[in-house]
Amino acid sequence: MAILDSMLKGFVGGVHPPENKITEHGGIETAPIPKKVYIPFSQHTGKPACPLVQKDDVVKIGTKIGESEGYISVPVHASISGKVTGLISHPHPVLGCSLCCIIESNGGEEWEQSITENADYETLSKEDLVNAIKEAGIVGLGGAAFPTHVKLSPPSDKPIDTLIVNGCECEPMLTADHQLMLEQAEDIIKGARMFQKILEAQHLIFGIEDNKKDAAKIFRREGLEVRVLKTKYPQGAEKQLIKAILDREVPRGGLPMDVGCVVQNVGTCYAAFQAVAFNKPLIDRVMTVTGDGIKTPKNVLVRIGTPVIDLIQFCGGYTGKPKMIIFGGPMMGIAQYSEAVPVIKGTSGIIISTQAWDTEEGPCVRCAHCVDVCPMGLMPCEIYKFVQNKNFDKAKEYGVLDCIECGCCAYDCTARIPLVHYLKYGKNEVWRLSK
């Protein structure tokens, strides 16, 4: 009963923007194999992968082209078969520019011979499962792209009792996870059970927002514990999800493992199952292409490294002159400057907009709306002033490092102050100055 009561209380703050999930009733379509891919060696939290190929090398689908560098890192793999035409700095959706491997397709579908079904995967040890997930380059597909093998390896003094599978997809406009749950529930469950085995977690709980009751019904039918949560942004953020489901609060500066939890996205569960059961590396993912600037919004299965212009053409092209191309959702997404930017592992969606947002910044009117909606209980109106005045010690004291960059404060700011940008800059400066 305590769990149910805490679920109803949920987390503090949050907003409910217009959902605009116009692709929620569309199935997943497979995008054509691109003629050329641009695969960054940095697609994950941590150190970029170290290149293993050079110009003129011939690769197959699944060929390892980059080796992990250190513990918090993962390999990267070729997503098409063909020839490496160069290793160059290329536009990157998060970093601006990054070293990429360019592969030109040979028009075939040649896979690495090692990518075959592993009928005995259920007999693998926990260590072997974690290693297979690492070697496949699996990262969190909810957007953060944190190496999954690291999440699955908590220290021995932090036992995990609950694995939460995140099916909230709380960002407006995005529906890829929803469709994946409807079409691939069985494999998602197998991946979640595999994670549960690795973590030795007693409890497995699926968290799904109440605008996806059809997906919740599927998992309940399989006898799984499902928590249907209020549709509110950012319900899918780890700390907020843990609070809503278990009424546990992750301590300031802490991680979910500090309260006995691990949270994994449904897409990550699916990718990890594919990696272990079929030795398939992370060479594609499901994502949403939507917005008023695209003729036919779709959920698509797309190869990693595909230029965004290829997806725009697959979805019918532009409806008019685009003003913004955003990678991610409208709340946390990043606007791009080039149609050549490629899809990476953490790309959950692409939004094409014919309207540019009004960014004229006014003076703070001390309305405290940003304080009311902050899911971390921060005071963005105070922190951004400290950042403006380069008082980073004070910004740190007021909790700038706890900001999850969800965008609730900026969304509800009557003065249109880009609060997230100030806080993100403040976080970066605090980290830089502490080195």
GUTIVO-846491 format. One record per residue (C-alpha): residue in one letter; x, y, z. Coordinates in steps of 0.05 Angstrom, whole numbers, plus 5000, padded with zeros to 4 digits. Example, Ala and Ser with C-alpha at 12.3 -4.5 7.8 and 13.67 -1.06 7.14 Angstrom:
GUTIVO-846491
A524649105156;S527349795143;
//
This chain:
GUTIVO-846491
M500050005000;A505850465015;I508450394944;L501650574915;D500951184960;S507951444942;M506451334869;L500451794873;K504552334907;G510052284855;F515752774850;V515653514862;G515254014805;G514753814733;V510454074676;H505553794625;P506954104557;P502453934497;E504153214480;N503453264404;K504952524397;I502352484326;T506251854310;E503551444368;H499051014323;G504250904269;G508350264267;I515850234261;E518450294190;T525450094168;A529350654136;P533250474073;I540650304079;P544450964071;K549451034015;K554351334064;V554651354140;Y558551804188;I559851414252;P562851824309;F567751494356;S564451894412;Q557251674420;H557051534495;T558651834562;G566051744577;K572251684533;P571351634457;A572950964425;C579850884394;P579650784318;L581350084293;V580650224219;Q583850674167;K582150944099;D580750414045;D579349864096;V573449414077;V568349294132;K562048894142;I555849034183;G557948934255;T565449014243;K568649344305;I571549994280;G573050314347;E575549994412;S573350234481;E578350674517;G578050534592;Y572350294636;I567150834620;S567350734545;V564550254493;P566550004424;V563250254360;H561549834300;A560249914226;S552849974211;I553449824136;S558149414093;G562949774047;K569450154046;V572250654096;T573351294057;G576251704113;L576951874186;I575352614192;S572253134238;H564953174220;P558653514249;H556253174313;P549353264344;V551953374414;L559253574409;G558954044349;C564353664312;S567753004326;L572252484294;C567952034250;C569051414208;I566051514138;I563750864106;E561150834034;S556250274022;N557849723972;G550349613962;G550448943998;E548348684066;E554548304088;W554648164163;E560447954206;Q560447194212;S560447244289;I553447554287;T549446914294;E544146654342;N546746434410;A541645904430;D545145794497;Y545246524520;E540946354582;T546645924609;L551746484607;S554546734673;K553347444697;E560447624678;D559647354608;L553047724599;V556148384621;N562148284575;A557648124515;I553648754528;K560049164532;E562948864469;A556549014431;G557249754449;I550649794486;V549050464519;G542850764550;L538050914493;G533751394532;G538451964513;A544051974564;A548051424527;F551551194591;P555250524580;T550449974601;H555749504627;V557850024679;K550750104704;L550249344710;S556549314753;P555049674819;P560249604874;S559249024922;D557449494979;K551349754940;P546749164931;I540949264882;D534049034904;T529849354848;L530749414773;I526049934743;V524849894668;N523250594641;G517650604590;C515351314606;E517851674544;C515652324577;E518552794524;P513053094481;M512652884407;L516852254415;T513551564408;A519251084389;D519450744458;H511850674458;Q511850324390;L517749894411;M513749654472;L507749484428;E511849114375;Q517648804413;A514948684484;E517447964487;D524648154472;I524348754519;I522148284575;K527747794560;G532748364563;A529848614629;R530147904659;M537347864637;F538948524672;Q535248274734;K539647644734;I546048054727;L544048524784;E541047974828;A535148444839;Q529148154875;H524148624842;L522948814770;I518049384758;F515949704692;G514350454698;I509650694642;E505851344637;D498251324634;N498051554562;K500950874542;K495950414576;D496049944516;A503349804528;A502249724603;K496749214588;I501648794547;F506748744603;R501448604656;R498748044612;E505747734617;G505247734693;L509948314704;E509348854757;V507349504723;R506550184753;V502150644711;L504451344727;K501452024717;T503552334651;K508052904673;Y514753134649;P520252934668;Q517052294695;G522251874659;A528252194692;E531651674737;K531052034803;Q523952244791;L521951544769;I524951244831;K521251744875;A514651624839;I515050864843;L518750714907;D518551374946;R526051344952;E530151974945;V536951934912;P541652354955;R544653004929;G550452814884;G548552084889;L546351544840;P540451064838;M544950504864;D545550904929;V538250734943;G538550024917;C535850164847;V538050124774;V533850434719;Q534250184647;N530450434586;V526049954546;G530250074484;T536549894523;C533249244546;Y531549074474;A538549234447;A541948844502;F537648234488;Q539548274414;A546848334434;V546847714478;A541947264440;F544547424370;N551447734382;K548748354347;P552449004363;L548749664369;I548549864296;D541350124292;R535850404335;V528550604334;M527151354335;T521751854318;V522052354261;T516552874270;G514653614271;D510754094228;G516554144180;I516453414157;K511253154107;T510352454136;P512352374210;K514451664226;N517551194276;V523550894241;L528850364251;V535150714227;R542550534220;I547350904266;G551151424226;T545451584177;P545552324159;V539252694180;I537752914109;D536952174089;L531452094141;I528052744121;Q527752484049;F525051804073;C519552174110;G517252554048;G521753164053;Y520453854083;T513554174084;G516954854075;K523355204093;P525654914160;K527555394216;M530054864265;I532454154264;I532653874335;F535953214356;G532052944416;G525453194444;P522953914447;M524753984521;M531853724522;G533653674448;I539454044415;A538554474353;Q543154294295;Y546854714244;S547554204188;E543453694150;A549553244149;V549253114224;P548652354235;V544151944279;I548051684339;K546451164392;G543051664438;T538651984384;S531551864407;G528252324357;I528952864305;I524153454303;I523553894241;S520254564256;T518155124209;Q518055604267;A523855894306;W522555984380;D522456684408;T528956744447;E528557484467;E530557484539;G527057944588;P528758124660;C527057634716;V520457854748;R521557414810;C515157014797;A518456374823;H515155944769;C521855624756;V522455434830;D515455124830;V516754674770;C523954464783;P523653714796;M530253744834;G527754274883;L532754794859;M532255554853;P534055684779;C532556424786;E538056494838;I543056014806;Y542856344738;K544557014770;F550656714803;V552756414736;Q551757084701;N556357414752;K561256834747;N560356664820;F561055924808;D562455744881;K555656034900;A552355674841;K555355024866;E552955174937;Y545855274910;G546054594875;V547654744802;L550854054796;D544153734814;C540754044753;I538453494705;E537653994648;C530353784637;G528154474614;C522154554660;C524755214687;A525855524618;Y519155254593;D515355604649;C519456244652;T515056854638;A521257264619;R523756744568;I530456694603;P534456104575;L535555834645;V537855144623;H543455454582;Y545855864642;L545655264688;K548954804638;Y554555314629;G555055384704;K555754634713;N561254594661;E565055164694;V564454844763;W567254194735;R572754554697;L574954964757;S574954354803;K580053974760;
//
